[in-house]
Amino acid sequence: MKENKLVEIWGDVVVIRSLILAISFSSFSTMGAFFLAPADDKTKQLFFGLVGALIGFIVSSVVIKPKRVITDAVEANEQHLTQQGVNDE
């Protein structure tokens, strides 16, 4: 079984491979868009870089799927009680 290496960042545990992929997507798209902007117009460079960062974020969101499942505590408790055979009656 393949073991994922984990790292904690700002109180959240992430898979290091996914983190590196997301940073790479964002960096390359941001810098690529920045260098596509006209060199004499600083405002366009800023906006091109921001659009590149947004594109990198979207690509990361599509390519890297979440690895955790979040359930509602009330719903989980109801399912547990149903499995135990306890009714609300």
PLY file of the C-alpha trace (Angstrom):
ply
format ascii 1.0
element vertex 89
property float x
property float y
property float z
element edge 88
property int vertex1
property int vertex2
end_header
0.00 0.00 0.00
1.28 3.44 -0.93
1.88 5.61 2.12
1.08 9.31 1.80
3.45 11.70 3.54
1.55 14.29 5.54
2.51 17.77 6.68
0.67 20.17 8.99
0.15 23.71 7.73
-1.83 26.29 9.71
-3.55 23.59 11.76
-4.58 21.51 8.74
-2.99 18.22 7.71
-2.36 17.83 3.97
-0.70 15.32 1.67
2.65 16.79 0.67
2.32 15.60 -2.95
-1.00 17.44 -3.35
0.46 20.55 -1.74
3.43 20.60 -4.11
1.14 20.05 -7.12
-1.15 22.91 -6.08
1.78 25.28 -5.50
3.26 24.29 -8.89
-0.02 24.86 -10.77
-0.49 28.25 -9.15
3.11 29.38 -9.59
3.39 28.41 -13.24
0.03 29.88 -14.23
0.67 33.11 -12.30
4.15 33.69 -13.71
3.10 32.56 -17.19
0.24 35.05 -17.29
2.45 37.78 -15.80
5.04 37.36 -18.55
2.32 37.43 -21.23
1.36 40.98 -20.17
2.96 43.97 -21.92
6.28 44.81 -20.25
5.63 48.58 -20.20
2.24 48.40 -18.43
2.53 47.55 -14.71
-1.26 47.56 -14.23
-1.80 44.91 -16.89
1.03 42.84 -15.42
-0.76 42.91 -12.06
-4.11 41.89 -13.52
-2.60 39.21 -15.75
-0.81 37.78 -12.70
-4.03 37.80 -10.66
-5.95 36.06 -13.46
-3.13 33.51 -13.69
-3.38 32.87 -9.95
-7.14 32.40 -10.28
-6.63 29.94 -13.14
-4.05 28.05 -11.04
-6.51 27.86 -8.14
-9.28 26.53 -10.41
-6.97 23.93 -11.97
-5.81 22.82 -8.51
-9.41 22.54 -7.31
-10.39 20.38 -10.28
-7.30 18.15 -10.34
-6.79 17.63 -6.59
-9.83 16.13 -4.89
-10.48 16.39 -1.13
-9.50 13.31 0.85
-11.77 13.72 3.85
-15.46 13.10 4.43
-17.42 15.54 6.59
-20.65 14.38 8.20
-23.13 16.33 10.25
-23.02 15.33 13.94
-26.83 15.19 14.24
-27.14 13.08 11.10
-24.38 10.73 12.26
-26.07 10.35 15.67
-29.42 9.57 14.02
-27.79 6.95 11.81
-26.09 5.42 14.84
-29.37 5.27 16.77
-31.14 3.74 13.78
-28.45 1.07 13.53
-28.84 0.37 17.26
-32.61 -0.07 16.83
-33.60 2.93 18.96
-36.72 4.78 17.78
-37.80 8.33 18.54
-41.24 7.11 19.66
0 1
1 2
2 3
3 4
4 5
5 6
6 7
7 8
8 9
9 10
10 11
11 12
12 13
13 14
14 15
15 16
16 17
17 18
18 19
19 20
20 21
21 22
22 23
23 24
24 25
25 26
26 27
27 28
28 29
29 30
30 31
31 32
32 33
33 34
34 35
35 36
36 37
37 38
38 39
39 40
40 41
41 42
42 43
43 44
44 45
45 46
46 47
47 48
48 49
49 50
50 51
51 52
52 53
53 54
54 55
55 56
56 57
57 58
58 59
59 60
60 61
61 62
62 63
63 64
64 65
65 66
66 67
67 68
68 69
69 70
70 71
71 72
72 73
73 74
74 75
75 76
76 77
77 78
78 79
79 80
80 81
81 82
82 83
83 84
84 85
85 86
86 87
87 88
